[in-house]
Amino acid sequence: MMKTATIQLETLTCPSCVQKIEGALKNLNGVDQESMKIMFNSSKVKLNFDESVLSIDAIEKAITTMGYEVQKSSVR
């Protein structure tokens, strides 16, 4: 079952942050890489993921492990 996650991060200060987060999320099993968008200006991550394979918690943990704070996230 594919779900769409919108994750609000702390303010991203450098474009390379985007690459780091993208790299961390691309490695997660269950992420639809084609759908992934990281918006630098609004510090948001949007992606589709397979909820039977991956939880929103695991996605958030991958981001926080990289050293970025997740402020809030929503899944539809």
Buried (B, 14 or more C-beta within 10 A) or exposed (E): EEBEBBBBBEEBEEEEBBEBBBEBBEEBEBBEEEEBEBEEEEBBBBBBBEBEEBEBEBBBBBBEEEEBEBEEBEEE
